[in-house]
Amino acid sequence: MKKSKKKAVKKKSKKKVVMKKIIKEKPKKRQIDPLPGTFMLTSMFGLIITLIYTSSGRIHIDWGVAFSIVFLIMFIASLKSITPSKNI
């Protein structure tokens, strides 16, 4: 039994802890590709038609809100693609 304890002690003493440096890379600047003009027109017409149909009762309010959110996100994306900016 004594021999096995000595071997175990020797193995523990031989292990070394190696510290590695973590180098953080700077994030690359993303470029936003321009969207076509029809994308903005589709979002504007879709938002206007959805709001009119929802207010008149042709579309249920739940569907109207869902479509409005989608067309609003499309419109914001088209505005973001036409405005020049250095950082996102």
PyMOL commands that place a pseudoatom at each C-alpha (Angstrom):
pseudoatom trace, name=CA, resn=MET, resi=1, chain=A, elem=C, hetatm=0, pos=[0.000, 0.000, 0.000]
pseudoatom trace, name=CA, resn=LYS, resi=2, chain=A, elem=C, hetatm=0, pos=[2.767, 2.441, 0.688]
pseudoatom trace, name=CA, resn=LYS, resi=3, chain=A, elem=C, hetatm=0, pos=[4.139, 2.152, -2.823]
pseudoatom trace, name=CA, resn=SER, resi=4, chain=A, elem=C, hetatm=0, pos=[0.835, 2.974, -4.444]
pseudoatom trace, name=CA, resn=LYS, resi=5, chain=A, elem=C, hetatm=0, pos=[0.467, 6.119, -2.319]
pseudoatom trace, name=CA, resn=LYS, resi=6, chain=A, elem=C, hetatm=0, pos=[3.915, 7.309, -3.336]
pseudoatom trace, name=CA, resn=LYS, resi=7, chain=A, elem=C, hetatm=0, pos=[3.122, 6.841, -7.004]
pseudoatom trace, name=CA, resn=ALA, resi=8, chain=A, elem=C, hetatm=0, pos=[-0.076, 8.791, -6.639]
pseudoatom trace, name=CA, resn=VAL, resi=9, chain=A, elem=C, hetatm=0, pos=[1.796, 11.628, -4.959]
pseudoatom trace, name=CA, resn=LYS, resi=10, chain=A, elem=C, hetatm=0, pos=[4.397, 11.718, -7.711]
pseudoatom trace, name=CA, resn=LYS, resi=11, chain=A, elem=C, hetatm=0, pos=[1.763, 11.944, -10.418]
pseudoatom trace, name=CA, resn=LYS, resi=12, chain=A, elem=C, hetatm=0, pos=[0.089, 14.896, -8.736]
pseudoatom trace, name=CA, resn=SER, resi=13, chain=A, elem=C, hetatm=0, pos=[3.339, 16.788, -8.322]
pseudoatom trace, name=CA, resn=LYS, resi=14, chain=A, elem=C, hetatm=0, pos=[4.240, 16.430, -12.018]
pseudoatom trace, name=CA, resn=LYS, resi=15, chain=A, elem=C, hetatm=0, pos=[1.073, 18.122, -13.265]
pseudoatom trace, name=CA, resn=LYS, resi=16, chain=A, elem=C, hetatm=0, pos=[1.445, 21.775, -14.194]
pseudoatom trace, name=CA, resn=VAL, resi=17, chain=A, elem=C, hetatm=0, pos=[-1.230, 24.342, -14.702]
pseudoatom trace, name=CA, resn=VAL, resi=18, chain=A, elem=C, hetatm=0, pos=[-0.818, 26.198, -17.941]
pseudoatom trace, name=CA, resn=MET, resi=19, chain=A, elem=C, hetatm=0, pos=[-2.454, 29.616, -18.227]
pseudoatom trace, name=CA, resn=LYS, resi=20, chain=A, elem=C, hetatm=0, pos=[-3.411, 30.624, -21.752]
pseudoatom trace, name=CA, resn=LYS, resi=21, chain=A, elem=C, hetatm=0, pos=[-4.004, 34.187, -22.815]
pseudoatom trace, name=CA, resn=ILE, resi=22, chain=A, elem=C, hetatm=0, pos=[-7.303, 34.789, -24.493]
pseudoatom trace, name=CA, resn=ILE, resi=23, chain=A, elem=C, hetatm=0, pos=[-6.985, 37.339, -27.235]
pseudoatom trace, name=CA, resn=LYS, resi=24, chain=A, elem=C, hetatm=0, pos=[-10.203, 39.136, -27.981]
pseudoatom trace, name=CA, resn=GLU, resi=25, chain=A, elem=C, hetatm=0, pos=[-10.621, 40.057, -31.597]
pseudoatom trace, name=CA, resn=LYS, resi=26, chain=A, elem=C, hetatm=0, pos=[-12.334, 43.261, -32.514]
pseudoatom trace, name=CA, resn=PRO, resi=27, chain=A, elem=C, hetatm=0, pos=[-15.692, 42.628, -34.133]
pseudoatom trace, name=CA, resn=LYS, resi=28, chain=A, elem=C, hetatm=0, pos=[-15.695, 43.274, -37.836]
pseudoatom trace, name=CA, resn=LYS, resi=29, chain=A, elem=C, hetatm=0, pos=[-17.881, 46.082, -39.065]
pseudoatom trace, name=CA, resn=ARG, resi=30, chain=A, elem=C, hetatm=0, pos=[-20.910, 44.738, -40.829]
pseudoatom trace, name=CA, resn=GLN, resi=31, chain=A, elem=C, hetatm=0, pos=[-22.139, 46.364, -43.966]
pseudoatom trace, name=CA, resn=ILE, resi=32, chain=A, elem=C, hetatm=0, pos=[-25.829, 46.459, -44.667]
pseudoatom trace, name=CA, resn=ASP, resi=33, chain=A, elem=C, hetatm=0, pos=[-26.712, 45.636, -48.235]
pseudoatom trace, name=CA, resn=PRO, resi=34, chain=A, elem=C, hetatm=0, pos=[-29.130, 48.058, -49.858]
pseudoatom trace, name=CA, resn=LEU, resi=35, chain=A, elem=C, hetatm=0, pos=[-32.671, 46.775, -50.302]
pseudoatom trace, name=CA, resn=PRO, resi=36, chain=A, elem=C, hetatm=0, pos=[-34.581, 47.422, -53.523]
pseudoatom trace, name=CA, resn=GLY, resi=37, chain=A, elem=C, hetatm=0, pos=[-37.096, 50.244, -53.664]
pseudoatom trace, name=CA, resn=THR, resi=38, chain=A, elem=C, hetatm=0, pos=[-39.961, 47.817, -54.186]
pseudoatom trace, name=CA, resn=PHE, resi=39, chain=A, elem=C, hetatm=0, pos=[-39.288, 46.430, -50.723]
pseudoatom trace, name=CA, resn=MET, resi=40, chain=A, elem=C, hetatm=0, pos=[-40.061, 49.821, -49.193]
pseudoatom trace, name=CA, resn=LEU, resi=41, chain=A, elem=C, hetatm=0, pos=[-43.127, 50.288, -51.384]
pseudoatom trace, name=CA, resn=THR, resi=42, chain=A, elem=C, hetatm=0, pos=[-44.453, 46.856, -50.437]
pseudoatom trace, name=CA, resn=SER, resi=43, chain=A, elem=C, hetatm=0, pos=[-44.003, 47.576, -46.755]
pseudoatom trace, name=CA, resn=MET, resi=44, chain=A, elem=C, hetatm=0, pos=[-45.693, 50.982, -47.001]
pseudoatom trace, name=CA, resn=PHE, resi=45, chain=A, elem=C, hetatm=0, pos=[-48.676, 49.734, -49.008]
pseudoatom trace, name=CA, resn=GLY, resi=46, chain=A, elem=C, hetatm=0, pos=[-48.994, 46.649, -46.850]
pseudoatom trace, name=CA, resn=LEU, resi=47, chain=A, elem=C, hetatm=0, pos=[-49.005, 48.710, -43.655]
pseudoatom trace, name=CA, resn=ILE, resi=48, chain=A, elem=C, hetatm=0, pos=[-51.554, 51.203, -44.995]
pseudoatom trace, name=CA, resn=ILE, resi=49, chain=A, elem=C, hetatm=0, pos=[-53.888, 48.526, -46.370]
pseudoatom trace, name=CA, resn=THR, resi=50, chain=A, elem=C, hetatm=0, pos=[-53.625, 46.470, -43.181]
pseudoatom trace, name=CA, resn=LEU, resi=51, chain=A, elem=C, hetatm=0, pos=[-54.458, 49.476, -41.006]
pseudoatom trace, name=CA, resn=ILE, resi=52, chain=A, elem=C, hetatm=0, pos=[-57.450, 50.404, -43.185]
pseudoatom trace, name=CA, resn=TYR, resi=53, chain=A, elem=C, hetatm=0, pos=[-58.813, 46.857, -43.303]
pseudoatom trace, name=CA, resn=THR, resi=54, chain=A, elem=C, hetatm=0, pos=[-58.335, 46.382, -39.561]
pseudoatom trace, name=CA, resn=SER, resi=55, chain=A, elem=C, hetatm=0, pos=[-60.042, 49.649, -38.661]
pseudoatom trace, name=CA, resn=SER, resi=56, chain=A, elem=C, hetatm=0, pos=[-62.983, 48.912, -40.989]
pseudoatom trace, name=CA, resn=GLY, resi=57, chain=A, elem=C, hetatm=0, pos=[-63.451, 45.422, -39.558]
pseudoatom trace, name=CA, resn=ARG, resi=58, chain=A, elem=C, hetatm=0, pos=[-62.637, 43.394, -42.672]
pseudoatom trace, name=CA, resn=ILE, resi=59, chain=A, elem=C, hetatm=0, pos=[-59.674, 41.774, -40.885]
pseudoatom trace, name=CA, resn=HIS, resi=60, chain=A, elem=C, hetatm=0, pos=[-59.836, 40.559, -37.294]
pseudoatom trace, name=CA, resn=ILE, resi=61, chain=A, elem=C, hetatm=0, pos=[-57.840, 42.709, -34.873]
pseudoatom trace, name=CA, resn=ASP, resi=62, chain=A, elem=C, hetatm=0, pos=[-55.382, 39.883, -34.074]
pseudoatom trace, name=CA, resn=TRP, resi=63, chain=A, elem=C, hetatm=0, pos=[-54.465, 39.422, -37.732]
pseudoatom trace, name=CA, resn=GLY, resi=64, chain=A, elem=C, hetatm=0, pos=[-54.299, 43.176, -38.221]
pseudoatom trace, name=CA, resn=VAL, resi=65, chain=A, elem=C, hetatm=0, pos=[-51.792, 43.609, -35.418]
pseudoatom trace, name=CA, resn=ALA, resi=66, chain=A, elem=C, hetatm=0, pos=[-49.692, 40.702, -36.697]
pseudoatom trace, name=CA, resn=PHE, resi=67, chain=A, elem=C, hetatm=0, pos=[-49.584, 42.041, -40.268]
pseudoatom trace, name=CA, resn=SER, resi=68, chain=A, elem=C, hetatm=0, pos=[-48.903, 45.573, -39.034]
pseudoatom trace, name=CA, resn=ILE, resi=69, chain=A, elem=C, hetatm=0, pos=[-45.904, 44.396, -37.028]
pseudoatom trace, name=CA, resn=VAL, resi=70, chain=A, elem=C, hetatm=0, pos=[-44.495, 42.510, -40.019]
pseudoatom trace, name=CA, resn=PHE, resi=71, chain=A, elem=C, hetatm=0, pos=[-44.908, 45.434, -42.409]
pseudoatom trace, name=CA, resn=LEU, resi=72, chain=A, elem=C, hetatm=0, pos=[-43.528, 47.869, -39.834]
pseudoatom trace, name=CA, resn=ILE, resi=73, chain=A, elem=C, hetatm=0, pos=[-40.394, 45.734, -39.390]
pseudoatom trace, name=CA, resn=MET, resi=74, chain=A, elem=C, hetatm=0, pos=[-40.018, 45.624, -43.171]
pseudoatom trace, name=CA, resn=PHE, resi=75, chain=A, elem=C, hetatm=0, pos=[-40.317, 49.413, -43.364]
pseudoatom trace, name=CA, resn=ILE, resi=76, chain=A, elem=C, hetatm=0, pos=[-37.752, 49.975, -40.594]
pseudoatom trace, name=CA, resn=ALA, resi=77, chain=A, elem=C, hetatm=0, pos=[-35.336, 47.576, -42.333]
pseudoatom trace, name=CA, resn=SER, resi=78, chain=A, elem=C, hetatm=0, pos=[-35.711, 49.466, -45.601]
pseudoatom trace, name=CA, resn=LEU, resi=79, chain=A, elem=C, hetatm=0, pos=[-35.055, 52.788, -43.839]
pseudoatom trace, name=CA, resn=LYS, resi=80, chain=A, elem=C, hetatm=0, pos=[-31.976, 51.347, -42.156]
pseudoatom trace, name=CA, resn=SER, resi=81, chain=A, elem=C, hetatm=0, pos=[-30.601, 50.157, -45.483]
pseudoatom trace, name=CA, resn=ILE, resi=82, chain=A, elem=C, hetatm=0, pos=[-30.788, 53.607, -47.090]
pseudoatom trace, name=CA, resn=THR, resi=83, chain=A, elem=C, hetatm=0, pos=[-29.281, 55.624, -44.229]
pseudoatom trace, name=CA, resn=PRO, resi=84, chain=A, elem=C, hetatm=0, pos=[-25.477, 55.615, -44.218]
pseudoatom trace, name=CA, resn=SER, resi=85, chain=A, elem=C, hetatm=0, pos=[-23.955, 54.838, -40.846]
pseudoatom trace, name=CA, resn=LYS, resi=86, chain=A, elem=C, hetatm=0, pos=[-20.451, 53.983, -39.672]
pseudoatom trace, name=CA, resn=ASN, resi=87, chain=A, elem=C, hetatm=0, pos=[-21.442, 51.791, -36.750]
pseudoatom trace, name=CA, resn=ILE, resi=88, chain=A, elem=C, hetatm=0, pos=[-24.402, 49.533, -36.310]
for i in range(1, 88): cmd.bond("trace and resi %d" % i, "trace and resi %d" % (i + 1))
show_as sticks, trace
zoom trace
